[in-house]
């Protein structure tokens, strides 16, 4: 028996009980029970008995459809929530991967810059080591001293080196500061420091350039580093 049939049976049974009560009331002479009530109750019983089985099936089908719709809506909501959570997790992963890629790129750039600076310093040392290849002369003009410097100083550092020499000695390799004792193109103080680059430090501009490059590289990283310091302090 279907759920609707059970309900119909229960209603019919209740109606039957009511009807019996009405009959008993009439038999007992109860003034509250009338012929109209009796007829209405009998009509209810007839209506319940006349409900077609097909309509009961339709009601049952509609109920099942409604339940299916509710379940489908719940499933859609769950799927949507899962999709949103998956998208959030993926976005977080993408952001992390992007940050790691940026960090890696920055690290590679830093290492490349360090390698370039090392190569520049090596170039400076290599150029400085070739100072002895310039034959000694009794004297040198400013043009000759500059020509030697251009061969010894890396091209990207020459202007910075030249700026310092211009301020310190105006390219005079015999320039001497009477008060401090600083000497030569780069005004080493004392001048005798340049003996580490060669015994002819007083007369050979190539030796002075060699020493000056080593000094700037060792203390400031490069001639341009030395020039930046000089601009801020008027000495280096």
Backbone bond lengths (Angstrom), bond angles and torsions (degrees), N, CA, C in turn:
res aa  C-N    CA-C-N  psi(-1)  N-CA   C-N-CA  omega(-1)  CA-C   N-CA-C  phi
1 X - - - 1.480 - - 1.524 108.75 -
2 X 1.363 116.73 132.40 1.466 120.98 -179.15 1.505 110.79 -73.99
3 X 1.426 113.65 166.98 1.447 118.66 179.13 1.515 111.10 -61.04
4 X 1.313 118.33 -39.42 1.477 121.90 -179.35 1.519 109.83 -67.81
5 X 1.363 116.36 -39.29 1.469 119.46 179.09 1.513 111.43 -63.19
6 X 1.345 116.64 -39.15 1.467 120.42 178.59 1.513 110.15 -63.57
7 X 1.350 114.96 -43.12 1.462 118.21 179.32 1.518 110.48 -61.97
8 X 1.340 115.88 -43.62 1.459 119.35 179.31 1.508 112.82 -62.10
9 X 1.314 114.44 -38.11 1.467 118.62 178.41 1.529 111.15 -65.48
10 X 1.351 115.25 -41.11 1.470 119.21 -179.39 1.511 110.65 -64.65
11 X 1.339 116.08 -44.43 1.462 119.41 179.43 1.524 110.33 -63.25
12 X 1.344 114.94 -42.80 1.478 118.92 179.63 1.519 111.07 -62.28
13 X 1.342 115.96 -39.95 1.471 119.52 179.74 1.507 110.69 -64.17
14 X 1.347 115.30 -43.30 1.470 118.20 179.75 1.513 110.79 -63.40
15 X 1.310 114.46 -39.31 1.474 118.35 179.20 1.516 110.54 -65.45
16 X 1.327 115.55 -38.96 1.474 118.95 179.02 1.513 110.97 -62.66
17 X 1.334 115.10 -40.83 1.470 118.26 179.21 1.508 110.25 -62.51
18 X 1.339 114.23 -43.03 1.470 118.32 178.49 1.516 110.84 -60.16
19 X 1.325 115.34 -40.23 1.465 120.16 -179.47 1.525 111.47 -64.72
20 X 1.312 115.66 -43.44 1.477 119.30 178.26 1.506 110.36 -60.67
21 X 1.338 114.25 -41.15 1.478 117.87 178.78 1.506 110.86 -60.74
22 X 1.315 113.12 -38.97 1.470 116.71 -179.04 1.516 111.01 -65.56
23 X 1.327 115.06 -39.65 1.478 118.90 178.82 1.503 110.36 -64.13
24 X 1.322 115.16 -43.06 1.473 119.06 179.27 1.506 110.34 -63.26
25 X 1.330 115.01 -38.77 1.473 118.83 179.64 1.511 110.83 -62.55
26 X 1.301 115.89 -41.48 1.466 118.84 179.93 1.509 110.09 -64.06
27 X 1.354 114.63 -42.28 1.468 118.48 -179.21 1.499 111.54 -64.36
28 X 1.318 117.13 -32.06 1.456 119.87 -177.23 1.503 112.46 -87.89
29 X 1.332 114.44 -3.97 1.462 117.95 178.12 1.501 113.53 79.68
30 X 1.415 117.66 26.45 1.469 121.35 179.37 1.508 108.51 -70.13
31 X 1.310 117.49 122.34 1.459 119.69 -177.09 1.517 113.11 -69.31
32 X 1.430 119.90 -18.81 1.456 121.92 -177.67 1.519 111.72 -77.39
33 X 1.279 118.99 -14.69 1.460 121.79 -178.21 1.511 107.55 -100.25
34 X 1.348 114.09 125.82 1.461 118.53 -177.17 1.503 110.36 -119.82
35 X 1.266 115.57 170.88 1.462 120.08 176.68 1.519 111.08 -65.50
36 X 1.345 117.11 -33.54 1.473 120.31 -179.67 1.520 111.22 -62.81
37 X 1.354 116.63 -43.69 1.458 120.51 179.52 1.508 110.71 -62.36
38 X 1.268 114.83 -40.54 1.454 119.61 -179.23 1.517 110.32 -63.61
39 X 1.287 116.76 -42.06 1.460 121.06 -179.25 1.533 110.61 -69.04
40 X 1.334 117.90 -38.70 1.472 120.86 178.82 1.504 111.12 -63.73
41 X 1.303 116.59 -42.93 1.453 121.12 179.57 1.506 110.58 -63.06
42 X 1.299 116.89 -42.67 1.461 121.01 178.59 1.517 110.55 -63.56
43 X 1.323 116.06 -36.40 1.475 119.82 178.49 1.517 111.03 -65.84
44 X 1.356 117.10 -40.31 1.470 120.87 177.57 1.512 110.58 -58.92
45 X 1.293 115.94 -43.33 1.460 120.05 179.89 1.510 110.52 -61.54
46 X 1.314 115.58 -40.01 1.468 119.53 179.31 1.517 111.38 -64.20
47 X 1.366 116.66 -44.10 1.463 121.13 179.94 1.522 111.70 -61.35
48 X 1.319 118.88 -45.63 1.465 123.04 179.31 1.510 110.88 -61.38
49 X 1.310 114.86 -39.04 1.456 118.49 -178.65 1.512 111.58 -71.30
50 X 1.347 115.34 -25.40 1.457 119.55 -176.18 1.522 114.26 -88.96
51 X 1.402 120.44 -0.62 1.478 121.24 179.46 1.520 109.46 -64.65
52 X 1.330 119.40 118.59 1.473 121.62 -177.06 1.527 111.25 -66.52
53 X 1.307 116.21 147.67 1.472 121.43 178.33 1.518 111.22 -64.42
54 X 1.358 118.27 -31.78 1.467 122.05 179.99 1.509 112.05 -63.21
55 X 1.344 116.92 -40.35 1.461 119.75 178.78 1.521 110.47 -66.72
56 X 1.323 115.56 -37.93 1.462 118.94 176.35 1.533 110.39 -59.38
57 X 1.345 116.86 -40.24 1.469 120.99 178.92 1.518 111.14 -65.71
58 X 1.361 116.55 -38.36 1.457 120.58 178.95 1.524 111.33 -63.22
59 X 1.327 115.61 -43.79 1.467 119.82 178.71 1.523 110.58 -61.79
60 X 1.315 115.28 -43.29 1.466 120.06 179.73 1.528 110.90 -63.49
61 X 1.353 116.93 -41.80 1.470 121.67 179.25 1.525 111.06 -63.67
62 X 1.351 116.25 -42.19 1.461 120.48 178.54 1.521 111.26 -61.28
63 X 1.335 115.84 -39.56 1.466 120.33 179.34 1.520 110.76 -64.74
64 X 1.327 116.79 -42.94 1.464 120.89 179.30 1.532 111.07 -65.51
65 X 1.339 116.36 -39.08 1.466 120.37 178.31 1.528 111.35 -62.44
66 X 1.336 114.71 -43.06 1.463 119.39 178.63 1.521 110.90 -61.56
67 X 1.339 116.15 -42.56 1.469 120.10 178.33 1.532 110.32 -62.33
68 X 1.345 116.01 -40.59 1.464 119.63 -180.00 1.521 110.76 -64.48
69 X 1.354 116.03 -39.46 1.460 119.92 178.90 1.522 110.86 -63.35
70 X 1.312 116.99 -42.45 1.473 121.41 178.76 1.518 110.42 -62.10
71 X 1.338 115.59 -44.77 1.467 119.74 179.85 1.525 111.15 -64.62
72 X 1.354 116.73 -39.38 1.469 120.39 179.03 1.518 110.80 -64.35
73 X 1.364 116.22 -41.88 1.464 120.20 178.86 1.520 110.69 -62.74
74 X 1.320 116.54 -40.44 1.465 120.69 178.36 1.522 110.81 -64.66
75 X 1.355 115.99 -40.87 1.460 120.15 179.06 1.522 110.72 -64.99
76 X 1.344 117.09 -40.13 1.465 120.93 177.83 1.520 111.15 -62.47
77 X 1.341 116.28 -42.64 1.465 120.30 179.83 1.523 110.81 -63.00
78 X 1.347 115.62 -41.36 1.466 120.41 179.17 1.527 110.61 -64.85
79 X 1.349 115.18 -43.19 1.464 119.45 179.74 1.521 110.89 -63.98
80 X 1.344 117.14 -40.89 1.452 121.42 178.74 1.527 111.29 -62.90
81 X 1.322 115.88 -43.05 1.467 120.24 179.21 1.525 110.52 -63.90
82 X 1.343 115.84 -41.35 1.467 119.68 179.01 1.520 110.81 -64.08
83 X 1.355 115.99 -41.20 1.464 120.11 179.49 1.526 110.91 -64.22
84 X 1.332 117.29 -41.65 1.463 120.92 179.00 1.521 111.04 -64.30
85 X 1.316 116.98 -40.01 1.466 121.16 179.36 1.532 110.27 -66.44
86 X 1.355 115.39 -42.21 1.457 119.64 178.47 1.533 110.51 -63.40
87 X 1.342 116.62 -39.69 1.467 120.65 178.76 1.524 110.53 -65.07
88 X 1.342 117.16 -40.15 1.466 120.65 178.92 1.520 110.82 -63.51
89 X 1.331 116.10 -44.33 1.465 120.44 179.77 1.526 110.59 -63.33
90 X 1.345 116.48 -41.59 1.457 120.60 -179.70 1.522 110.88 -65.94
91 X 1.356 115.43 -39.91 1.467 119.14 178.79 1.528 110.53 -62.48
92 X 1.331 116.20 -40.45 1.466 120.15 178.71 1.532 110.32 -64.02
93 X 1.341 115.78 -41.08 1.465 119.64 179.09 1.526 110.61 -65.09
94 X 1.344 116.10 -41.59 1.465 120.04 179.70 1.530 110.99 -63.21
95 X 1.343 115.73 -42.16 1.461 119.83 179.71 1.529 111.09 -63.47
96 X 1.332 115.41 -40.58 1.469 119.80 179.13 1.524 110.42 -65.14
97 X 1.346 115.67 -44.26 1.460 119.68 -179.98 1.530 110.70 -63.30
98 X 1.337 116.60 -39.14 1.463 120.75 179.41 1.521 110.92 -64.44
99 X 1.338 116.28 -42.13 1.466 120.53 179.10 1.525 110.54 -64.69
100 X 1.347 116.38 -42.63 1.453 119.94 179.89 1.528 110.61 -63.97
101 X 1.340 115.80 -39.32 1.471 119.38 178.32 1.528 110.70 -64.21
102 X 1.349 116.16 -41.31 1.463 120.09 178.86 1.528 110.54 -65.00
103 X 1.331 116.39 -41.44 1.471 120.18 178.40 1.524 110.73 -63.28
104 X 1.346 115.76 -41.40 1.464 119.70 179.46 1.525 110.65 -63.81
105 X 1.343 115.53 -41.37 1.462 119.45 179.74 1.528 110.84 -63.92
106 X 1.340 115.76 -41.73 1.468 119.97 179.18 1.527 110.65 -64.44
107 X 1.343 115.51 -39.32 1.467 119.54 179.27 1.525 110.93 -66.25
108 X 1.348 116.27 -41.27 1.465 119.36 178.11 1.523 111.00 -64.20
109 X 1.335 115.70 -39.89 1.462 119.54 178.77 1.523 110.91 -64.35
110 X 1.354 115.96 -40.77 1.463 119.83 179.41 1.527 110.73 -62.96
111 X 1.342 115.61 -44.27 1.463 119.35 -179.42 1.530 110.99 -66.19
112 X 1.339 115.68 -37.85 1.460 119.15 178.98 1.528 110.49 -64.49
113 X 1.338 115.45 -39.43 1.459 119.49 178.98 1.520 110.86 -66.05
114 X 1.329 115.82 -41.40 1.463 119.48 178.58 1.534 110.24 -62.83
115 X 1.343 115.11 -41.61 1.461 118.79 179.58 1.525 110.61 -64.09
116 X 1.324 115.88 -39.16 1.469 119.89 178.45 1.523 110.85 -64.73
117 X 1.332 115.88 -41.36 1.462 119.07 179.39 1.522 111.15 -66.33
118 X 1.358 115.44 -39.99 1.474 118.12 177.04 1.525 110.96 -62.09
119 X 1.350 114.47 -41.80 1.468 118.44 179.35 1.522 110.62 -62.81
120 X 1.345 115.59 -39.07 1.463 119.56 178.94 1.525 110.54 -64.21
121 X 1.353 115.28 -42.66 1.469 118.26 179.16 1.519 110.80 -65.61
122 X 1.346 115.75 -39.11 1.461 118.71 178.02 1.524 110.69 -63.56
123 X 1.332 114.46 -37.68 1.458 119.60 178.68 1.523 110.25 -64.39
124 X 1.347 114.23 -40.41 1.466 118.47 178.15 1.521 110.23 -62.11
125 X 1.347 115.86 -46.22 1.468 119.28 -179.56 1.523 111.23 -63.34
126 X 1.330 114.99 -39.93 1.465 118.73 179.79 1.520 110.90 -65.17
127 X 1.343 115.12 -42.94 1.458 119.24 178.98 1.521 110.91 -64.84
128 X 1.335 115.30 -40.92 1.458 119.46 -179.60 1.516 111.44 -63.74
129 X 1.314 115.70 -36.68 1.461 119.57 -178.34 1.518 111.79 -65.66
130 X 1.349 115.93 -19.93 1.465 119.33 -178.55 1.524 112.41 -88.77
131 X 1.337 116.49 9.32 1.471 119.44 -178.97 1.526 111.43 -59.30
132 X 1.329 116.33 -32.07 1.464 119.62 -177.59 1.523 112.21 -70.66
133 X 1.348 115.81 -11.05 1.474 118.23 -178.94 1.524 112.55 -76.38
134 X 1.355 115.60 -11.45 1.468 118.87 178.77 1.537 108.82 -88.33
135 X 1.308 116.73 121.29 1.477 118.40 -179.66 1.537 112.14 -64.59
136 X 1.317 114.92 140.43 1.471 119.72 -178.56 1.523 110.38 -69.02
137 X 1.328 114.87 143.06 1.458 121.28 177.89 1.532 108.92 -126.03
138 X 1.296 115.00 161.57 1.468 119.13 178.00 1.517 110.70 -69.12
139 X 1.324 116.56 -33.27 1.458 120.95 178.16 1.528 109.08 -156.70
140 X 1.356 114.91 164.68 1.474 120.48 -177.39 1.525 109.02 -136.87
141 X 1.327 115.03 138.75 1.461 118.67 173.46 1.528 108.71 -81.87
142 X 1.331 115.32 166.45 1.460 119.60 177.53 1.522 110.59 -59.47
143 X 1.322 116.99 -40.89 1.470 120.91 179.68 1.523 110.73 -61.58
144 X 1.323 116.70 -40.38 1.469 120.17 179.94 1.526 111.06 -67.86
145 X 1.327 116.10 -40.14 1.473 119.21 179.04 1.536 110.03 -63.88
146 X 1.310 115.83 -42.39 1.465 119.45 178.99 1.530 111.09 -64.34
147 X 1.339 116.44 -37.23 1.463 120.37 179.68 1.539 110.29 -64.57
148 X 1.330 116.04 -39.45 1.469 119.71 177.13 1.525 109.90 -64.35
149 X 1.333 115.76 -44.29 1.468 120.25 -179.11 1.530 111.28 -61.69
150 X 1.319 117.18 -39.49 1.473 119.97 -179.97 1.522 111.30 -63.76
151 X 1.300 117.05 -29.76 1.467 120.12 178.91 1.528 112.17 -80.75
152 X 1.315 116.16 -22.95 1.464 119.22 -176.25 1.531 113.44 -99.13
153 X 1.328 116.49 -31.20 1.470 120.28 -176.09 1.528 109.77 -92.04
154 X 1.331 118.49 132.56 1.466 120.45 176.66 1.529 110.65 -53.29
155 X 1.318 115.67 142.54 1.472 120.61 -174.01 1.519 112.56 -55.86
156 X 1.343 117.34 -40.48 1.473 119.32 -176.70 1.521 112.46 -76.55
157 X 1.348 117.28 -6.39 1.455 121.41 -179.88 1.536 112.47 -111.97
158 X 1.309 115.95 -7.83 1.465 118.82 -172.83 1.531 112.90 -61.97
159 X 1.340 117.48 -44.97 1.454 119.54 -176.46 1.528 111.32 -60.49
160 X 1.342 116.57 -40.47 1.472 120.33 178.39 1.529 110.37 -64.72
161 X 1.336 116.00 -43.57 1.459 120.44 177.88 1.534 109.97 -61.09
162 X 1.326 115.67 -44.24 1.466 121.01 -179.42 1.526 111.49 -62.57
163 X 1.330 116.23 -39.75 1.477 119.93 179.21 1.529 110.97 -59.45
164 X 1.327 115.51 -44.47 1.469 119.42 -179.65 1.523 110.70 -64.98
165 X 1.324 116.62 -47.50 1.471 120.38 -179.05 1.522 110.87 -61.85
166 X 1.347 117.12 -38.99 1.468 119.89 177.31 1.515 111.54 -57.50
167 X 1.330 115.68 -44.45 1.471 120.16 -178.44 1.528 112.02 -73.95
168 X 1.324 117.12 -35.22 1.464 120.03 -174.02 1.536 112.72 -81.95
169 X 1.338 117.87 -39.52 1.463 118.76 -171.68 1.522 114.84 -144.47
170 X 1.318 117.99 -0.47 1.473 123.41 -173.72 1.541 110.83 49.32
171 X 1.348 114.99 39.50 1.473 123.72 176.41 1.536 113.20 65.35
172 X 1.324 116.11 26.30 1.471 120.47 175.73 1.521 107.90 -97.45
173 X 1.316 117.14 108.09 1.474 120.76 -175.87 1.524 112.61 -71.89
174 X 1.333 117.75 -9.08 1.470 121.27 176.52 1.536 111.85 -107.49
175 X 1.311 116.63 10.13 1.473 119.82 -178.91 1.521 110.35 -62.86
176 X 1.348 115.20 135.67 1.458 120.34 -179.47 1.526 109.37 -136.95
177 X 1.337 116.32 133.52 1.457 121.77 177.41 1.526 107.44 -87.97
178 X 1.309 115.92 114.61 1.463 120.47 -174.68 1.521 112.96 -63.93
179 X 1.315 116.64 -31.90 1.463 119.14 -176.52 1.525 113.44 -84.43
180 X 1.332 116.45 -38.85 1.469 118.48 -175.88 1.527 113.14 -100.07
181 X 1.314 116.14 -25.28 1.463 118.97 -177.56 1.521 113.17 91.30
182 X 1.332 118.02 0.65 1.469 121.10 177.11 1.521 109.43 -59.65
183 X 1.355 116.25 144.98 1.465 118.37 -171.80 1.529 111.38 -140.84
184 X 1.346 114.58 149.08 1.450 121.59 168.94 1.520 115.40 87.75
185 X 1.326 114.92 -173.21 1.462 122.31 -176.71 1.525 112.40 -55.82
186 X 1.334 115.98 -44.10 1.473 120.03 -174.77 1.525 111.36 -102.63
187 X 1.357 116.27 7.02 1.467 121.73 177.69 1.529 112.34 52.76
188 X 1.322 114.67 58.76 1.464 120.90 175.58 1.524 108.32 -66.00
189 X 1.341 114.78 140.72 1.461 119.23 -177.38 1.535 110.14 -130.80
190 X 1.323 117.10 113.09 1.476 126.66 -7.42 1.532 110.41 -74.16
191 X 1.298 116.36 164.35 1.455 120.59 -177.79 1.513 113.50 -60.19
192 X 1.331 115.55 -28.46 1.464 119.76 -177.21 1.536 112.72 -63.31
193 X 1.337 117.13 -15.26 1.461 119.34 176.37 1.523 111.40 -56.48
194 X 1.359 115.78 -31.10 1.452 119.83 -175.21 1.524 112.95 -71.60
195 X 1.336 116.53 -6.10 1.466 119.22 178.41 1.529 111.38 -63.92
196 X 1.365 116.51 -19.69 1.464 119.52 178.22 1.528 111.10 -67.60
197 X 1.345 117.03 -19.31 1.460 121.15 178.97 1.527 111.92 -96.92
198 X 1.320 116.59 -14.18 1.462 119.27 179.21 1.518 110.82 162.91
199 X 1.314 115.31 147.89 1.462 120.38 -178.11 1.526 112.02 -69.22
200 X 1.304 116.80 -19.89 1.473 120.20 -178.21 1.532 111.83 -93.62
201 X 1.284 117.54 29.37 1.460 122.64 -175.05 1.533 113.20 -58.85
202 X 1.336 118.20 -27.05 1.461 120.73 -177.86 1.530 112.94 -77.49
203 X 1.322 116.67 -24.26 1.469 119.78 -172.09 1.535 114.30 -122.03
204 X 1.300 117.60 -9.00 1.468 119.58 -175.71 1.542 110.51 -113.60
205 X 1.345 118.73 109.90 1.453 120.34 -179.93 1.523 113.02 -62.46
206 X 1.334 118.17 -29.27 1.471 120.56 179.27 1.530 110.10 -63.49
207 X 1.346 115.76 -39.56 1.468 119.41 178.05 1.527 110.58 -65.63
208 X 1.317 116.53 -40.65 1.468 120.61 178.71 1.539 111.04 -65.25
209 X 1.316 116.44 -40.02 1.469 120.00 178.44 1.533 110.12 -65.17
210 X 1.331 116.05 -41.85 1.465 120.74 177.99 1.530 110.44 -58.05
211 X 1.326 115.08 -48.27 1.462 118.18 179.96 1.531 111.02 -64.67
212 X 1.335 117.24 -43.90 1.461 120.73 -179.00 1.520 112.47 -60.46
213 X 1.329 117.34 -41.02 1.466 120.64 178.09 1.526 111.16 -64.38
214 X 1.323 116.37 -44.01 1.470 119.24 178.83 1.529 111.33 -62.38
215 X 1.327 115.87 -40.13 1.472 120.58 179.53 1.540 110.92 -64.42
216 X 1.337 116.51 -48.49 1.463 120.16 -178.62 1.532 111.71 -64.74
217 X 1.321 115.00 -39.35 1.472 119.42 179.33 1.523 111.01 -67.00
218 X 1.336 115.97 -43.53 1.459 119.36 -177.15 1.510 113.64 -70.62
219 X 1.342 118.09 -36.57 1.459 120.45 -175.51 1.525 113.61 -93.58
220 X 1.326 117.57 -33.75 1.469 120.26 -173.85 1.534 114.11 -122.25
221 X 1.329 115.90 -0.02 1.456 119.11 178.45 1.508 113.97 91.63
222 X 1.330 116.92 -28.35 1.465 121.52 -178.73 1.525 108.68 -176.17
223 X 1.316 118.27 166.50 1.468 120.31 174.64 1.529 112.15 -58.95
224 X 1.335 117.40 -36.14 1.469 119.28 178.61 1.523 111.36 -68.14
225 X 1.336 116.67 -33.12 1.462 119.77 174.16 1.519 110.52 -65.34
226 X 1.327 116.02 -40.18 1.463 120.68 178.37 1.534 110.35 -66.34
227 X 1.323 116.57 -38.35 1.464 119.87 -179.54 1.531 111.20 -67.80
228 X 1.320 117.59 -38.14 1.474 120.65 176.64 1.520 110.13 -60.87
229 X 1.339 116.52 -42.72 1.465 120.15 178.19 1.531 110.12 -65.52
230 X 1.311 116.34 -42.03 1.472 120.47 -179.18 1.529 110.63 -60.57
231 X 1.321 117.26 -42.49 1.460 120.61 -179.50 1.526 112.07 -61.68
232 X 1.331 116.39 -33.57 1.457 120.38 -178.53 1.525 112.19 -82.81
233 X 1.346 117.71 -23.62 1.460 119.86 -172.91 1.536 115.62 -126.65
234 X 1.328 117.34 -9.07 1.454 122.36 -177.55 1.532 112.79 65.51
235 X 1.299 116.58 20.08 1.455 122.46 171.85 1.534 107.06 -160.67
236 X 1.312 115.91 170.22 1.467 118.06 -179.69 1.525 109.56 -148.62
